[in-house]
Amino acid sequence: MIEKRRPGRLMSYAPLCAAVLSLVAGVTVLMGWFLDIPELRVWLQGQVSMKANTAFGFVLAGMLTLVARYGQSSLANASRWALESLIFTLGLLTLSQYLFNIDLHLDELLTDASSDVVLTTSPGRMAPTTAIGFMLFALALVVDHVGSGAANTWSRSFAVVLLIVSSISLLGYVYGAPSLYLGIDGVTAMAVATSALFLALSVGVIWLRPSSGFPALLADRSLVGTQSRALMPIVVGAPLLVGALVSAGYGRLYEGQFAIALTALGSVVTGGIIAVVSIIVLRRANAALTIRDRALASIGSGVLITDHRAPDEPIIYANRGFTDITGYLPSEVLGRNCRFMNQGVDDIREARNTMQKCIEAENEGVFELRNRRKDGQIFWNRLSIAPVKDVDNKVSHFVGVIDDVTTEREHEFRLAQALQDARAASSARDTFVRVVSHELRTPLNSALTWIRLLEVDDRPETRDRCLDVVARSIDSQSRLIDDLVDVTQLHGGGVTLELEDVDVRDLAERTIEELRQTIEPDKRIRLDIRAGEYTIRADSLRVRQILRNLITNANKYTPAGGHIEVGMLTDEEGIVIEVADTGKGLSVEEIERIFEPFWRAESNQPGLGVGLSIVADLVEAHEGSIAAASDGHGKGASFTVRLPRKR
């Protein structure tokens, strides 16, 4: 199998090729001067010869290019600085000789007076354009030495200027225009070999960092990179090659204006062919892109594309579906990271960290997280991400597909809530059946026991005790049945209040007197009524039921020796009733459930657990409010009821 070499890898050898060519050419020309071999000094017959000091400069330039490309050690770094300084100084001193009309005898430095080796011909002075070329080359390497992004741009800028200078000089030889390579009339001209070497060195400098800029463009295997590589040989190489052949004497049939016209015609024809091919390829590519854009735009899901190569994964594409879901226009999100949509959203860190790890590992993933629309509304986003690899099999982008699953999540939540409510209802039903069965059976068993005892013992005292127990059992069952009826009516919305002007202070005093005998002497109960107007519009029977249930509940959970405080006061809105005890107290969790029907803080206490639930419903029916408070277990509890004065 024949493996095709990638353009980027092939062009990465440009610095090495330029360095080797510069070294070989420099050494060859120096040998031509020292050995007096004109053929080694002039590459093309009849053209200007390369000077010895210029050849020496190219030897230094070749060494510097090798060190810049492959040197990594501190010694290589020091050598690089030394070579850059030496080459720049050589060009600067040579240019100074022309500018200030002085002779620094730089050419004689190549001869050794104590040596038997003497040049048979004067090496001559370096051309001013050549001196400028060495200075540009040295500056390009000096700036590249810094290594920053801005320095890389400046380095390539100097290299491009050198490329233009050398190309102009080379074109002067190619097309027989001395003014292009002479630079200044009456001074030494840049040799054709010098122009070619500067051209190679400028390309080598540009390709020192092939992963960015123009080298990256030519190395890219996209449509743009392919077209760029196709144009380069025709636009640059073909005219230079034809001109070089004519200049070398191989185009005697195509001299003068005819040669220029022929070259121009060939460039026009070649450029036209490439233009036509490019238009066809671009039209097909544009058609494919149009179809892709329309397809993505028609998708109901939101589609985002992020650049994985850039810092912070910026968005580079967003379709219409993304706008429909989030409200953001593409122009408002391009260049931003997707995380801006979940700023200020609670409980998002875990999902975001998991997604970040997936992206860093360059894997696919599906995530559900809450995002914020442009109008601030929260929605559930099902985000599917997938990496996209380039021609080098490296992940370059990520595609994210966004689906609004808020309705689905709400439906799931409602189903889960309904299931939870059903389980709670089932549990409440079981509790209700168990509690009611126990509470109804207890007085019946007590009454039945005394009735059977009466069958064997009909003494008057036994009969009186039996009648008392049976009466209290019937009364207990009657209250249980009343509570069941009340809680059923209140939760079903069937209770009707009979409103009248009621003196709550009088109701409280009578209710406490009725209950006092069941509370004392084991415990104490005290009523504290502050001065004020206690007449309100209410149902007197229901207000007494509220007071009775609160006091009975306090008595149930207050141990012997404790006390119950009933306080009353008035304000502008109505009256406030507070029932406080020194009983077992309540935890925060118990306070949250204290008004639930059939719930009891202690399961061994008598009753159905509906007394406080009835109180809460009756207070709500009077458009009032009730609140429970406690400092914790063993510190008692208090219940505060607020009833409005008018309804």
Secondary structure in CASP SS format (residue, H / E / C, confidence):
PFRMAT SS
TARGET T0000
AUTHOR 0000-0000-0000
METHOD secondary structure of the structure
MODEL  1
M C 1.00
I C 1.00
E C 1.00
K C 1.00
R C 1.00
R C 1.00
P H 1.00
G H 1.00
R H 1.00
L H 1.00
M H 1.00
S C 1.00
Y C 1.00
A H 1.00
P H 1.00
L H 1.00
C H 1.00
A H 1.00
A H 1.00
V H 1.00
L H 1.00
S H 1.00
L H 1.00
V H 1.00
A H 1.00
G H 1.00
V H 1.00
T H 1.00
V H 1.00
L H 1.00
M H 1.00
G H 1.00
W H 1.00
F H 1.00
L C 1.00
D C 1.00
I C 1.00
P H 1.00
E H 1.00
L H 1.00
R H 1.00
V C 1.00
W C 1.00
L C 1.00
Q C 1.00
G C 1.00
Q C 1.00
V C 1.00
S C 1.00
M C 1.00
K C 1.00
A H 1.00
N H 1.00
T H 1.00
A H 1.00
F H 1.00
G H 1.00
F H 1.00
V H 1.00
L H 1.00
A H 1.00
G H 1.00
M H 1.00
L H 1.00
T H 1.00
L H 1.00
V H 1.00
A H 1.00
R H 1.00
Y H 1.00
G C 1.00
Q C 1.00
S C 1.00
S H 1.00
L H 1.00
A H 1.00
N H 1.00
A H 1.00
S H 1.00
R H 1.00
W H 1.00
A H 1.00
L H 1.00
E H 1.00
S H 1.00
L H 1.00
I H 1.00
F H 1.00
T H 1.00
L H 1.00
G H 1.00
L H 1.00
L H 1.00
T H 1.00
L H 1.00
S H 1.00
Q H 1.00
Y H 1.00
L H 1.00
F H 1.00
N C 1.00
I C 1.00
D C 1.00
L C 1.00
H C 1.00
L C 1.00
D H 1.00
E H 1.00
L H 1.00
L H 1.00
T C 1.00
D C 1.00
A C 1.00
S C 1.00
S C 1.00
D C 1.00
V C 1.00
V C 1.00
L C 1.00
T C 1.00
T C 1.00
S C 1.00
P C 1.00
G C 1.00
R C 1.00
M C 1.00
A C 1.00
P H 1.00
T H 1.00
T H 1.00
A H 1.00
I H 1.00
G H 1.00
F H 1.00
M H 1.00
L H 1.00
F H 1.00
A H 1.00
L H 1.00
A H 1.00
L H 1.00
V H 1.00
V H 1.00
D H 1.00
H H 1.00
V H 1.00
G C 1.00
S C 1.00
G H 1.00
A H 1.00
A H 1.00
N H 1.00
T H 1.00
W H 1.00
S H 1.00
R H 1.00
S H 1.00
F H 1.00
A H 1.00
V H 1.00
V H 1.00
L H 1.00
L H 1.00
I H 1.00
V H 1.00
S H 1.00
S H 1.00
I H 1.00
S H 1.00
L H 1.00
L H 1.00
G H 1.00
Y H 1.00
V H 1.00
Y C 1.00
G C 1.00
A C 1.00
P H 1.00
S H 1.00
L H 1.00
Y H 1.00
L H 1.00
G C 1.00
I C 1.00
D C 1.00
G C 1.00
V C 1.00
T C 1.00
A C 1.00
M C 1.00
A C 1.00
V H 1.00
A H 1.00
T H 1.00
S H 1.00
A H 1.00
L H 1.00
F H 1.00
L H 1.00
A H 1.00
L H 1.00
S H 1.00
V H 1.00
G H 1.00
V H 1.00
I H 1.00
W C 1.00
L C 1.00
R C 1.00
P C 1.00
S C 1.00
S C 1.00
G H 1.00
F H 1.00
P H 1.00
A H 1.00
L H 1.00
L H 1.00
A H 1.00
D C 1.00
R C 1.00
S C 1.00
L H 1.00
V H 1.00
G H 1.00
T H 1.00
Q H 1.00
S H 1.00
R H 1.00
A H 1.00
L H 1.00
M H 1.00
P H 1.00
I H 1.00
V H 1.00
V H 1.00
G H 1.00
A H 1.00
P H 1.00
L H 1.00
L H 1.00
V H 1.00
G H 1.00
A H 1.00
L H 1.00
V H 1.00
S H 1.00
A C 1.00
G C 1.00
Y C 1.00
G C 1.00
R C 1.00
L C 1.00
Y C 1.00
E C 1.00
G H 1.00
Q H 1.00
F H 1.00
A H 1.00
I H 1.00
A H 1.00
L H 1.00
T H 1.00
A H 1.00
L H 1.00
G H 1.00
S H 1.00
V H 1.00
V H 1.00
T H 1.00
G H 1.00
G H 1.00
I H 1.00
I H 1.00
A H 1.00
V H 1.00
V H 1.00
S H 1.00
I H 1.00
I H 1.00
V H 1.00
L H 1.00
R H 1.00
R H 1.00
A H 1.00
N H 1.00
A H 1.00
A H 1.00
L H 1.00
T H 1.00
I H 1.00
R H 1.00
D H 1.00
R H 1.00
A H 1.00
L H 1.00
A H 1.00
S H 1.00
I C 1.00
G C 1.00
S C 1.00
G E 1.00
V E 1.00
L E 1.00
I E 1.00
T E 1.00
D E 1.00
H C 1.00
R C 1.00
A C 1.00
P C 1.00
D C 1.00
E C 1.00
P C 1.00
I E 1.00
I E 1.00
Y E 1.00
A E 1.00
N C 1.00
R H 1.00
G H 1.00
F H 1.00
T H 1.00
D H 1.00
I H 1.00
T H 1.00
G C 1.00
Y C 1.00
L C 1.00
P H 1.00
S H 1.00
E H 1.00
V H 1.00
L C 1.00
G C 1.00
R C 1.00
N C 1.00
C H 1.00
R H 1.00
F H 1.00
M H 1.00
N H 1.00
Q C 1.00
G C 1.00
V C 1.00
D C 1.00
D C 1.00
I C 1.00
R H 1.00
E H 1.00
A H 1.00
R H 1.00
N H 1.00
T H 1.00
M H 1.00
Q H 1.00
K H 1.00
C H 1.00
I H 1.00
E H 1.00
A C 1.00
E C 1.00
N C 1.00
E C 1.00
G E 1.00
V E 1.00
F E 1.00
E E 1.00
L E 1.00
R E 1.00
N E 1.00
R E 1.00
R C 1.00
K C 1.00
D C 1.00
G C 1.00
Q C 1.00
I E 1.00
F E 1.00
W E 1.00
N E 1.00
R E 1.00
L E 1.00
S E 1.00
I E 1.00
A E 1.00
P E 1.00
V E 1.00
K E 1.00
D C 1.00
V C 1.00
D C 1.00
N C 1.00
K C 1.00
V E 1.00
S E 1.00
H E 1.00
F E 1.00
V E 1.00
G E 1.00
V E 1.00
I E 1.00
D E 1.00
D E 1.00
V C 1.00
T H 1.00
T H 1.00
E H 1.00
R H 1.00
E H 1.00
H H 1.00
E H 1.00
F H 1.00
R H 1.00
L H 1.00
A H 1.00
Q H 1.00
A H 1.00
L H 1.00
Q H 1.00
D H 1.00
A H 1.00
R H 1.00
A H 1.00
A H 1.00
S H 1.00
S H 1.00
A H 1.00
R H 1.00
D H 1.00
T H 1.00
F H 1.00
V H 1.00
R H 1.00
V H 1.00
V H 1.00
S H 1.00
H H 1.00
E H 1.00
L H 1.00
R H 1.00
T H 1.00
P H 1.00
L H 1.00
N H 1.00
S H 1.00
A H 1.00
L H 1.00
T H 1.00
W H 1.00
I H 1.00
R H 1.00
L H 1.00
L H 1.00
E H 1.00
V H 1.00
D C 1.00
D C 1.00
R C 1.00
P H 1.00
E H 1.00
T H 1.00
R H 1.00
D H 1.00
R H 1.00
C H 1.00
L H 1.00
D H 1.00
V H 1.00
V H 1.00
A H 1.00
R H 1.00
S H 1.00
I H 1.00
D H 1.00
S H 1.00
Q H 1.00
S H 1.00
R H 1.00
L H 1.00
I H 1.00
D H 1.00
D H 1.00
L H 1.00
V H 1.00
D H 1.00
V H 1.00
T H 1.00
Q H 1.00
L H 1.00
H H 1.00
G H 1.00
G C 1.00
G C 1.00
V C 1.00
T C 1.00
L C 1.00
E C 1.00
L C 1.00
E E 1.00
D E 1.00
V E 1.00
D E 1.00
V H 1.00
R H 1.00
D H 1.00
L H 1.00
A H 1.00
E H 1.00
R H 1.00
T H 1.00
I H 1.00
E H 1.00
E H 1.00
L H 1.00
R H 1.00
Q H 1.00
T H 1.00
I H 1.00
E C 1.00
P C 1.00
D C 1.00
K C 1.00
R E 1.00
I E 1.00
R E 1.00
L E 1.00
D E 1.00
I E 1.00
R C 1.00
A C 1.00
G C 1.00
E C 1.00
Y C 1.00
T E 1.00
I E 1.00
R E 1.00
A E 1.00
D C 1.00
S H 1.00
L H 1.00
R H 1.00
V H 1.00
R H 1.00
Q H 1.00
I H 1.00
L H 1.00
R H 1.00
N H 1.00
L H 1.00
I H 1.00
T H 1.00
N H 1.00
A H 1.00
N H 1.00
K H 1.00
Y H 1.00
T C 1.00
P C 1.00
A C 1.00
G C 1.00
G C 1.00
H E 1.00
I E 1.00
E E 1.00
V E 1.00
G E 1.00
M E 1.00
L E 1.00
T E 1.00
D C 1.00
E C 1.00
E C 1.00
G E 1.00
I E 1.00
V E 1.00
I E 1.00
E E 1.00
V E 1.00
A E 1.00
D E 1.00
T C 1.00
G C 1.00
K C 1.00
G C 1.00
L C 1.00
S C 1.00
V H 1.00
E H 1.00
E H 1.00
I H 1.00
E H 1.00
R H 1.00
I C 1.00
F C 1.00
E C 1.00
P C 1.00
F C 1.00
W C 1.00
R C 1.00
A C 1.00
E C 1.00
S C 1.00
N C 1.00
Q C 1.00
P C 1.00
G C 1.00
L C 1.00
G C 1.00
V C 1.00
G H 1.00
L H 1.00
S H 1.00
I H 1.00
V H 1.00
A H 1.00
D H 1.00
L H 1.00
V H 1.00
E H 1.00
A H 1.00
H C 1.00
E C 1.00
G C 1.00
S E 1.00
I E 1.00
A E 1.00
A E 1.00
A E 1.00
S E 1.00
D C 1.00
G C 1.00
H C 1.00
G C 1.00
K C 1.00
G C 1.00
A E 1.00
S E 1.00
F E 1.00
T E 1.00
V E 1.00
R E 1.00
L E 1.00
P E 1.00
R C 1.00
K C 1.00
R C 1.00
END
